[in-house]
Amino acid sequence: MKKLLILLLLGFNLHAYADGSHDHKSSSNSDDFKINPDLCQDEQGPDCSKLKLGDDYLTTSNPAIGYLFSCSEKNPSAPGAIESKITWIDFENNTWNFFEKLWLPSGEFNPKDGFYIESSNGNKMVVEINNLPVDGKIGDWPMSEYKILTSIDRNRGIPKEQKRSFIFIKSPEKANYPSCLSLGAIGVTKNGVLIFNATDGRGEDAVAREIVDEYGGHPARDSYHYHFIHERLDNKFLDNGHSGIVGYINDGFPLYGYKGVGGIEMTNEDLDLCHGHEHDDLGYHFHSTIEYPYTVGCYKGEIINNIQGSGNSIKPPTKQKKFGNNQKPPPKKNSDFII
């Protein structure tokens, strides 16, 4: 009888592993926290095992291709991941391995349903969200019970509903000069979640360094946000294979997914100083990439301080740094582009 019970329990446990319902909270096996995105399986785009580490690609003077033009200097004393615990970054060669990075899995955490509502008001578009994913995809926050993850990143945040509204110009125009990106929200996805720029509070590469969930987000206290666009959100395409719109940036220009015309994956070399370009009848637009700065390098149009609603928001400064014609971009390095 005892042998039968043991066999039944063993069979149950094996079934739990097989159907993916195994609880990873107590796991010390790093392989339980890795993901293998389809975006990295083809020969297009950057090598996901040797992505450029963005730490040295923040500038506060002038924008440049592959850089983030920031309104803020680096802040080494800000909280962040523990560098000595990060195993997927090659600090000697300034690259990081997407396949080896650890991600918070999904679990029991189940917040309210997310929403994203677009409405028209003359020449403006109003977007209302509650800053929770419309598709319901979110990690098992807080991650305090995942010891292998909290040994690297001590983020204790828990995403909460935050009702916000954005106002975008329907036909935005390019400003005379690009302007810098602040901390906090720089836009919003059509999945109803805020977009932050590519850096963490220290001014370092947030996607490479911080623990985010397997759906691409994490909380700053209670404000859930994305630093990059998860591939599942790039799920609508134009007739020519070009990705559809995945979100809008504060200057009004749309953010498209990873693919350009013909379904070709975009890289920094295909895009301008602000991480966008203009072609056909789409007008100017930004693109998502799997390499830093991931979404936007600077604002191309005039920004509107348009985030309204409840929650902890960090608003852009009243004066944005501009890039003039008489200024030169930072010197390029041999490692600017990894193809």
C-alpha positions as CSV (number, residue, x, y, z in Angstrom):
1,M,0.0,0.0,0.0
2,K,2.8,2.4,0.9
3,K,4.6,1.6,-2.4
4,L,1.4,2.3,-4.3
5,L,1.0,5.7,-2.5
6,I,4.6,6.6,-3.3
7,L,4.2,5.7,-6.9
8,L,1.0,7.8,-7.1
9,L,2.7,10.8,-5.6
10,L,5.7,10.4,-7.8
11,G,3.4,10.2,-10.9
12,F,1.6,13.4,-9.7
13,N,4.8,15.3,-9.4
14,L,6.1,14.2,-12.8
15,H,2.8,15.3,-14.3
16,A,3.1,18.7,-12.6
17,Y,6.5,19.2,-14.2
18,A,5.2,18.0,-17.6
19,D,2.3,20.4,-17.7
20,G,4.3,23.4,-16.6
21,S,2.5,23.8,-13.2
22,H,5.6,23.2,-11.1
23,D,6.0,26.0,-8.5
24,H,9.4,27.6,-9.1
25,K,9.4,29.7,-5.9
26,S,11.8,27.4,-4.0
27,S,13.8,26.5,-7.1
28,S,17.5,27.2,-7.1
29,N,17.9,26.0,-10.7
30,S,18.5,29.0,-12.9
31,D,17.1,27.2,-16.0
32,D,13.6,27.5,-14.4
33,F,13.8,31.2,-15.0
34,K,15.1,31.5,-18.5
35,I,13.1,32.2,-21.7
36,N,13.8,31.6,-25.4
37,P,11.9,34.1,-27.5
38,D,11.0,33.4,-31.1
39,L,12.5,36.8,-32.1
40,C,15.9,35.4,-31.4
41,Q,15.5,32.2,-33.4
42,D,16.1,33.5,-36.9
43,E,19.2,35.0,-38.5
44,Q,17.7,38.5,-38.6
45,G,18.6,41.3,-36.2
46,P,21.3,41.3,-33.5
47,D,22.7,38.1,-31.9
48,C,20.6,37.7,-28.8
49,S,23.5,35.9,-27.0
50,K,25.7,39.0,-27.5
51,L,23.5,42.0,-27.2
52,K,25.1,45.4,-26.7
53,L,25.1,46.4,-23.0
54,G,23.6,49.9,-22.9
55,D,25.4,51.2,-19.8
56,D,27.9,53.3,-21.9
57,Y,25.3,54.5,-24.4
58,L,23.6,57.1,-22.3
59,T,24.3,60.7,-23.3
60,T,23.1,64.0,-21.7
61,S,24.7,66.2,-24.4
62,N,23.6,65.2,-27.9
63,P,21.6,62.3,-29.3
64,A,23.3,59.6,-31.5
65,I,22.3,56.4,-33.2
66,G,22.2,53.6,-30.6
67,Y,22.3,56.0,-27.7
68,L,19.7,57.2,-25.2
69,F,19.5,61.0,-25.0
70,S,18.7,61.4,-21.3
71,C,17.6,64.5,-19.3
72,S,19.4,63.0,-16.3
73,E,22.9,62.2,-15.5
74,K,23.7,58.7,-14.1
75,N,23.0,58.2,-10.4
76,P,25.2,55.3,-9.1
77,S,23.7,55.6,-5.6
78,A,20.2,54.7,-6.8
79,P,18.8,51.2,-6.0
80,G,19.2,48.5,-8.6
81,A,20.3,45.0,-9.3
82,I,23.4,43.6,-7.6
83,E,26.1,43.6,-10.2
84,S,28.2,40.8,-8.6
85,K,25.2,38.5,-8.8
86,I,24.5,39.0,-12.5
87,T,25.7,36.0,-14.5
88,W,24.4,36.8,-18.0
89,I,26.4,40.0,-18.5
90,D,29.9,39.9,-19.9
91,F,31.2,43.1,-18.4
92,E,34.6,42.7,-20.0
93,N,33.1,42.8,-23.5
94,N,30.1,44.9,-22.6
95,T,27.5,42.4,-23.9
96,W,24.7,40.4,-22.4
97,N,23.0,37.1,-23.2
98,F,19.2,37.2,-23.5
99,F,19.0,33.4,-23.2
100,E,20.9,33.3,-19.9
101,K,19.1,36.2,-18.2
102,L,16.6,35.3,-15.4
103,W,13.0,36.4,-15.6
104,L,10.1,36.2,-13.0
105,P,7.6,33.5,-14.1
106,S,3.8,33.8,-13.9
107,G,2.1,32.4,-10.9
108,E,-0.8,33.2,-8.5
109,F,-0.7,37.0,-8.8
110,N,-3.9,38.1,-10.5
111,P,-4.6,41.9,-10.5
112,K,-7.6,43.6,-12.0
113,D,-8.4,43.4,-15.7
114,G,-6.4,45.9,-17.7
115,F,-8.0,48.3,-20.2
116,Y,-6.9,50.6,-23.0
117,I,-9.5,53.0,-24.5
118,E,-8.9,55.4,-27.5
119,S,-11.2,58.3,-28.2
120,S,-11.1,61.3,-30.5
121,N,-11.2,64.9,-29.5
122,G,-10.8,67.1,-32.5
123,N,-7.2,66.9,-33.7
124,K,-6.2,65.0,-30.6
125,M,-6.5,61.4,-29.5
126,V,-7.2,60.6,-25.9
127,V,-5.9,57.3,-24.4
128,E,-7.2,56.0,-21.1
129,I,-5.6,53.1,-19.2
130,N,-5.4,51.6,-15.7
131,N,-1.8,50.5,-16.2
132,L,-2.5,46.8,-16.0
133,P,-2.0,44.5,-19.0
134,V,-5.1,44.2,-21.3
135,D,-4.1,40.6,-22.2
136,G,-3.7,39.7,-18.5
137,K,-0.1,38.6,-18.9
138,I,1.9,39.5,-15.8
139,G,4.5,37.9,-13.5
140,D,4.0,36.6,-10.0
141,W,4.6,39.8,-8.1
142,P,5.8,40.4,-5.5
143,M,8.9,38.3,-6.2
144,S,9.9,38.2,-2.6
145,E,9.4,34.4,-2.4
146,Y,11.8,33.7,-5.3
147,K,15.1,33.7,-3.5
148,I,17.2,33.1,-6.6
149,L,15.7,36.3,-8.1
150,T,15.7,38.5,-5.0
151,S,19.4,37.7,-4.4
152,I,20.0,39.6,-7.7
153,D,17.3,42.3,-7.6
154,R,15.5,43.3,-4.3
155,N,12.5,45.0,-6.0
156,R,9.6,44.6,-3.6
157,G,7.1,46.4,-5.8
158,I,3.6,45.1,-6.4
159,P,1.7,46.4,-9.5
160,K,-1.5,48.2,-8.7
161,E,-4.3,49.7,-10.8
162,Q,-3.4,53.3,-11.8
163,K,-6.0,55.1,-13.9
164,R,-4.3,57.5,-16.3
165,S,-5.0,59.4,-19.4
166,F,-2.8,60.6,-22.3
167,I,-3.4,63.2,-24.9
168,F,-1.7,62.8,-28.3
169,I,-1.8,65.0,-31.4
170,K,-3.2,62.9,-34.2
171,S,-0.8,64.3,-36.8
172,P,2.3,65.2,-34.8
173,E,5.1,67.2,-36.5
174,K,8.8,66.9,-36.0
175,A,10.3,69.5,-33.8
176,N,13.3,71.6,-35.0
177,Y,15.5,69.6,-32.7
178,P,15.2,66.3,-30.8
179,S,14.8,66.5,-27.1
180,C,15.8,64.3,-24.2
181,L,14.0,61.6,-22.4
182,S,13.1,61.9,-18.7
183,L,12.7,59.2,-16.1
184,G,9.2,57.8,-15.7
185,A,6.7,57.3,-18.5
186,I,7.7,58.2,-22.0
187,G,4.6,56.6,-23.6
188,V,2.0,53.9,-23.4
189,T,1.5,50.5,-25.1
190,K,-1.8,49.4,-26.6
191,N,-1.7,46.7,-24.0
192,G,-2.5,49.4,-21.5
193,V,0.9,49.5,-19.8
194,L,3.3,52.5,-19.5
195,I,6.6,52.6,-21.4
196,F,9.7,53.8,-19.5
197,N,13.0,54.6,-21.3
198,A,15.8,52.0,-21.5
199,T,17.5,52.9,-18.3
200,D,17.1,52.0,-14.6
201,G,17.3,54.6,-11.8
202,R,21.1,54.5,-12.0
203,G,21.1,55.3,-15.7
204,E,22.2,51.8,-16.7
205,D,20.7,49.3,-19.1
206,A,17.4,48.3,-17.3
207,V,16.5,45.4,-19.6
208,A,20.0,43.8,-19.3
209,R,20.4,44.3,-15.5
210,E,17.0,44.3,-13.8
211,I,14.7,41.4,-13.1
212,V,11.5,41.8,-15.1
213,D,8.8,39.2,-15.5
214,E,8.6,36.8,-18.5
215,Y,6.1,39.2,-20.1
216,G,8.5,42.1,-20.1
217,G,7.4,44.3,-17.2
218,H,8.1,45.1,-13.6
219,P,6.9,47.6,-11.0
220,A,8.5,50.8,-9.7
221,R,6.9,50.6,-6.3
222,D,3.3,50.0,-7.6
223,S,3.7,51.4,-11.1
224,Y,4.0,48.5,-13.6
225,H,5.9,49.4,-16.8
226,Y,7.9,48.1,-19.8
227,H,11.4,49.1,-20.7
228,F,11.2,47.1,-24.0
229,I,8.4,45.6,-26.1
230,H,7.7,41.9,-25.5
231,E,7.4,40.0,-28.8
232,R,3.9,38.9,-28.1
233,L,2.7,42.5,-28.3
234,D,4.1,42.7,-31.9
235,N,1.2,40.7,-33.2
236,K,-0.4,42.7,-36.0
237,F,1.1,43.4,-39.4
238,L,0.5,45.5,-42.4
239,D,0.0,44.0,-45.9
240,N,3.7,44.6,-46.7
241,G,4.9,42.6,-43.6
242,H,5.6,45.8,-41.6
243,S,4.7,45.6,-37.9
244,G,1.7,47.4,-36.6
245,I,1.5,50.0,-33.9
246,V,2.3,48.7,-30.4
247,G,2.0,52.1,-28.6
248,Y,2.4,55.8,-28.6
249,I,5.2,58.0,-27.4
250,N,4.7,61.3,-25.5
251,D,5.6,63.4,-28.6
252,G,2.7,61.8,-30.4
253,F,4.6,59.6,-32.8
254,P,3.6,55.9,-32.9
255,L,5.9,53.1,-31.8
256,Y,5.7,50.1,-34.2
257,G,6.9,46.6,-33.5
258,Y,10.1,44.9,-34.6
259,K,9.5,44.4,-38.3
260,G,10.1,46.8,-41.2
261,V,8.9,46.4,-44.8
262,G,9.1,42.8,-45.9
263,G,9.0,41.6,-42.3
264,I,12.7,42.4,-41.8
265,E,13.7,42.9,-38.2
266,M,14.9,46.4,-37.4
267,T,18.3,47.2,-35.9
268,N,19.9,50.5,-34.7
269,E,21.6,50.8,-38.1
270,D,18.2,51.1,-39.8
271,L,17.0,53.9,-37.6
272,D,17.9,57.5,-36.8
273,L,19.1,59.4,-33.7
274,C,15.8,59.0,-32.0
275,H,15.3,55.3,-33.0
276,G,12.8,56.0,-35.8
277,H,12.5,56.6,-39.5
278,E,10.1,57.8,-42.2
279,H,8.9,55.9,-45.3
280,D,6.0,55.3,-47.6
281,D,2.7,56.7,-46.2
282,L,3.4,55.8,-42.6
283,G,5.1,59.1,-41.9
284,Y,7.7,59.3,-39.1
285,H,7.5,56.5,-36.5
286,F,9.6,54.8,-33.9
287,H,10.5,51.1,-33.9
288,S,11.0,48.5,-31.2
289,T,14.4,46.6,-31.3
290,I,15.9,43.9,-29.2
291,E,19.0,46.0,-28.7
292,Y,19.4,49.1,-26.6
293,P,17.7,51.6,-26.5
294,Y,14.9,49.2,-27.3
295,T,12.1,51.7,-28.0
296,V,13.1,55.4,-28.2
297,G,16.4,57.2,-28.2
298,C,15.0,60.8,-27.9
299,Y,11.8,62.7,-28.7
300,K,11.4,63.6,-32.3
301,G,8.4,65.9,-31.8
302,E,7.1,68.4,-29.2
303,I,6.2,66.6,-26.1
304,I,3.0,67.1,-24.0
305,N,3.2,66.7,-20.3
306,N,0.0,64.7,-20.6
307,I,0.1,61.9,-18.0
308,Q,-2.9,62.4,-15.7
309,G,-4.4,60.3,-13.0
310,S,-3.7,58.4,-9.8
311,G,-0.4,56.7,-8.8
312,N,3.3,57.5,-8.5
313,S,4.3,59.2,-11.7
314,I,7.6,60.9,-12.5
315,K,6.8,63.8,-14.8
316,P,9.2,65.2,-17.4
317,P,11.2,68.3,-16.4
318,T,9.7,71.6,-17.6
319,K,12.8,72.3,-19.7
320,Q,13.8,69.7,-22.2
321,K,17.4,69.6,-23.5
322,K,17.5,70.3,-27.2
323,F,20.0,69.1,-29.8
324,G,21.1,71.9,-32.2
325,N,22.6,71.8,-35.6
326,N,25.9,73.2,-34.3
327,Q,26.3,70.3,-31.9
328,K,28.0,67.0,-32.6
329,P,26.9,63.6,-31.4
330,P,29.0,61.5,-29.0
331,P,32.0,59.7,-30.6
332,K,31.0,56.3,-32.0
333,K,32.7,53.2,-30.7
334,N,33.5,50.0,-32.6
335,S,30.8,48.2,-30.5
336,D,28.0,50.7,-31.3
337,F,26.3,48.0,-33.4
338,I,26.2,44.3,-32.9
339,I,24.7,42.5,-35.8
